[in-house]
Amino acid sequence: VTDVPAALLASLRAAVGSPHVLTDPELTEGFSTDWTGRFHGRAGAVVRPGTTDEVEAVVRACAEAAVAIVPQGGNTGLVGGGVPLHGEVVLSLTRLANLDPVDVAATQVTAGAGVTLAELQRHADRCDLTFGVDLAPRDSCTIGGMVATNAGGTNVVRYGPMRAQVMGVEAVLGDGSVVSHLHGLPKDNTGYDLAGLLTGSEGTLGIVTAARLRLVPRPAHRVTAALGFAAIPDAVAAVGVLRSMVTSLHAAELVLKDGVMLVASVLGLEPPPALLAPAALILEAASPTDPTEEMAAAVARLSTVGDPVVATTPDQRRRLWAVREGHGEAINRLGPPVKLDVSVPLGRVAEFVAGLSACLPPGAGLVIFGHLGDGNLHVNVTGVLTHEPNAEEVARAEAVEASILEAVVGVGGSISAEHGIGTAKVRYLHLCRTPAEIAAFRNIKQALDPAGILNPHALLPALA
Ligand SMILES: Cc1cc2nc3c(=O)[nH]c(=O)nc-3n(C[C@H](O)[C@H](O)[C@H](O)COP(=O)(O)OP(=O)(O)OC[C@H]3O[C@@H](n4cnc5c(N)ncnc54)[C@H](O)[C@@H]3O)c2cc1C
């Protein structure tokens, strides 16, 4: 059963071929629920185009029928922006998986929207290059989704987020027109930066079909360390010292004792004692020359507790990162969390964390971790929601969310550091953006998506 008009279904089948238009609920179910299980909808249909021309045909057909589209890549987004909560057509981009040969002289590559991050990393690796953004769901998340969310991840402290890697974008706008600017010229001052505008637009302005991406040298040497601290302010101070002394600092990730113990018990890992300190950093430096001495000199200046752990082999390194990257999965095993991704000025991280207990209802758990180098904290509240939440649970979750986001704004932070606004944070956009900014957003949306069919429930609040 689908709400999509029969005439539109026929056009979609003509555009992409019948096998690539799914309407059977058993087949569309996987596209209708997000990774956390918190956002669950029902796709009117799932359409899987294989070329930019097919994407164009799908968008034109949907615009003509005034049927909304939710673009979807790897469906690893965490703010409910990629699932059809209102019966939309899901436009799955995973078949756009073309990867051009690496342009070694320019250290760039053009990748289709459906290429996964891990595929891109393997491709670059074969030319002794790598990609500057890395995220835990690398085997599933796609270049299109990462562009659309301006994904960040663990190496922003060194290379910046997706916006800093995107040299150009090809996209299908809401009226079906195709904009393509993939030559990757580093100097090209010929008007508005459409790639910059589409990066972080969460599928509301255009469907990204390909991106021209900057690659970076693959560091030959890498050192990963785990340091324990008596309290968060010591970890924050350490980040300042490390930034100034370790030129190749690649990651500075914060974990806290409660989270590490949860990961250890749920995933059966044995973290080193340094990671069981009240606050701990997982650090990585990576460089063409061995950064171990530079890292050791910086660590010697820090007020750590317990013995620092230094991992020099891939296996030791994997074990340290498993503790950090296992947080998401371990938290999810406790039931759907209230999951907030925020950024806070570094000098106010400790104050913000200390104030969070006042935002929680009785019985709720709190797990915090994040990319401390960027002041980016992932705040997870457990024990508030169940898989089939009743109205009271939903209301409690919303109250927790609102209270934490107001605390974020109170310390001068942002309600979304790297996951985006999606559908989850639409009602809070005004906390971080002025009426004039939101009006400008609306004008841009109207210009690029005049029929308002692209992800209409994400990012921008509905007009009153
Ligand atoms: C365990 C875990 C860890 C994570 N860690 C990080 C992290 O460290 N940093 C970080 O930034 N994110 C992180 N994320 C969030 C997520 O992986 C990123 O947001 C990622 O960029 C989403 O890519 P995707 O292909 O899965 O996109 P999807 O989830 O499919 O979509 C995300 C958004 O982009 C839109 N979209 C998708 N493809 C396109 C396209 N081709 N054109 C236009 N719009 C499109 C969707 O409509 C949606 O609004 C994590 C997620 C998980 C599950």
The ligand as an SDF file (V2000), in Angstrom:
LIG
                    3D

 53 58  0  0  0  0  0  0  0  0999 V2000
   27.9210    5.3840   15.1690 C   0  0  0  0  0  0  0  0  0  0  0  0
   27.8010    6.7120   14.4600 C   0  0  0  0  0  0  0  0  0  0  0  0
   28.8320    7.6420   14.5950 C   0  0  0  0  0  0  0  0  0  0  0  0
   28.7520    8.8760   13.9420 C   0  0  0  0  0  0  0  0  0  0  0  0
   29.7900    9.7440   14.0820 N   0  0  0  0  0  0  0  0  0  0  0  0
   29.7280   10.9350   13.4450 C   0  0  0  0  0  0  0  0  0  0  0  0
   30.8000   11.8660   13.5810 C   0  0  0  0  0  0  0  0  0  0  0  0
   31.8010   11.6170   14.2620 O   0  0  0  0  0  0  0  0  0  0  0  0
   30.6910   13.0390   12.9220 N   0  0  0  0  0  0  0  0  0  0  0  0
   29.6050   13.3510   12.1450 C   0  0  0  0  0  0  0  0  0  0  0  0
   29.5730   14.4330   11.5600 O   0  0  0  0  0  0  0  0  0  0  0  0
   28.5810   12.4850   12.0090 N   0  0  0  0  0  0  0  0  0  0  0  0
   28.6110   11.2960   12.6390 C   0  0  0  0  0  0  0  0  0  0  0  0
   27.5610   10.4250   12.5200 N   0  0  0  0  0  0  0  0  0  0  0  0
   26.3620   10.8310   11.7500 C   0  0  0  0  0  0  0  0  0  0  0  0
   26.3580   10.3610   10.2860 C   0  0  0  0  0  0  0  0  0  0  0  0
   27.2140    9.2810   10.0780 O   0  0  0  0  0  0  0  0  0  0  0  0
   26.7330   11.4920    9.3640 C   0  0  0  0  0  0  0  0  0  0  0  0
   25.7450   12.4950    9.4780 O   0  0  0  0  0  0  0  0  0  0  0  0
   26.8530   11.0790    7.8890 C   0  0  0  0  0  0  0  0  0  0  0  0
   27.3540   12.1900    7.1800 O   0  0  0  0  0  0  0  0  0  0  0  0
   25.5500   10.6530    7.2580 C   0  0  0  0  0  0  0  0  0  0  0  0
   25.8170   10.0640    5.9870 O   0  0  0  0  0  0  0  0  0  0  0  0
   24.7260    9.0950    5.3310 P   0  0  0  0  0  0  0  0  0  0  0  0
   25.1780    8.7450    3.9650 O   0  0  0  0  0  0  0  0  0  0  0  0
   24.4460    7.9540    6.2350 O   0  0  0  0  0  0  0  0  0  0  0  0
   23.4780   10.0800    5.2450 O   0  0  0  0  0  0  0  0  0  0  0  0
   21.9470    9.8010    5.6090 P   0  0  0  0  0  0  0  0  0  0  0  0
   21.8150    9.4170    7.0370 O   0  0  0  0  0  0  0  0  0  0  0  0
   21.3580    8.8870    4.6180 O   0  0  0  0  0  0  0  0  0  0  0  0
   21.3400   11.2640    5.4040 O   0  0  0  0  0  0  0  0  0  0  0  0
   21.7350   12.3190    6.2550 C   0  0  0  0  0  0  0  0  0  0  0  0
   21.1030   13.6290    5.7410 C   0  0  0  0  0  0  0  0  0  0  0  0
   21.6290   13.9620    4.4620 O   0  0  0  0  0  0  0  0  0  0  0  0
   20.6070   13.9620    3.4480 C   0  0  0  0  0  0  0  0  0  0  0  0
   21.2050   13.3160    2.2870 N   0  0  0  0  0  0  0  0  0  0  0  0
   21.7440   12.0720    2.2100 C   0  0  0  0  0  0  0  0  0  0  0  0
   22.2680   11.8730    0.9930 N   0  0  0  0  0  0  0  0  0  0  0  0
   22.0480   13.0030    0.2840 C   0  0  0  0  0  0  0  0  0  0  0  0
   22.3500   13.4130   -1.0390 C   0  0  0  0  0  0  0  0  0  0  0  0
   23.0150   12.6340   -1.8880 N   0  0  0  0  0  0  0  0  0  0  0  0
   21.9550   14.6520   -1.4450 N   0  0  0  0  0  0  0  0  0  0  0  0
   21.2920   15.4870   -0.6010 C   0  0  0  0  0  0  0  0  0  0  0  0
   20.9840   15.1340    0.6630 N   0  0  0  0  0  0  0  0  0  0  0  0
   21.3610   13.9230    1.0980 C   0  0  0  0  0  0  0  0  0  0  0  0
   19.4460   13.2060    4.0670 C   0  0  0  0  0  0  0  0  0  0  0  0
   18.2140   13.6420    3.5370 O   0  0  0  0  0  0  0  0  0  0  0  0
   19.6030   13.5460    5.5300 C   0  0  0  0  0  0  0  0  0  0  0  0
   19.0390   14.8110    5.7850 O   0  0  0  0  0  0  0  0  0  0  0  0
   27.6200    9.1810   13.1540 C   0  0  0  0  0  0  0  0  0  0  0  0
   26.5990    8.2340   12.9980 C   0  0  0  0  0  0  0  0  0  0  0  0
   26.6870    7.0170   13.6490 C   0  0  0  0  0  0  0  0  0  0  0  0
   25.5810    6.0250   13.4430 C   0  0  0  0  0  0  0  0  0  0  0  0
  1  2  1  0
  2  3  1  0
  2 52  2  0
  3  4  2  0
  4  5  1  0
  4 50  1  0
  5  6  2  0
  6  7  1  0
  6 13  1  0
  7  8  2  0
  7  9  1  0
  9 10  1  0
 10 11  2  0
 10 12  1  0
 12 13  2  0
 13 14  1  0
 14 15  1  0
 14 50  1  0
 15 16  1  0
 16 17  1  0
 16 18  1  0
 18 19  1  0
 18 20  1  0
 20 21  1  0
 20 22  1  0
 22 23  1  0
 23 24  1  0
 24 25  2  0
 24 26  1  0
 24 27  1  0
 27 28  1  0
 28 29  2  0
 28 30  1  0
 28 31  1  0
 31 32  1  0
 32 33  1  0
 33 34  1  0
 33 48  1  0
 34 35  1  0
 35 36  1  0
 35 46  1  0
 36 37  1  0
 36 45  1  0
 37 38  2  0
 38 39  1  0
 39 40  1  0
 39 45  2  0
 40 41  1  0
 40 42  2  0
 42 43  1  0
 43 44  2  0
 44 45  1  0
 46 47  1  0
 46 48  1  0
 48 49  1  0
 50 51  2  0
 51 52  1  0
 52 53  1  0
M  END
$$$$
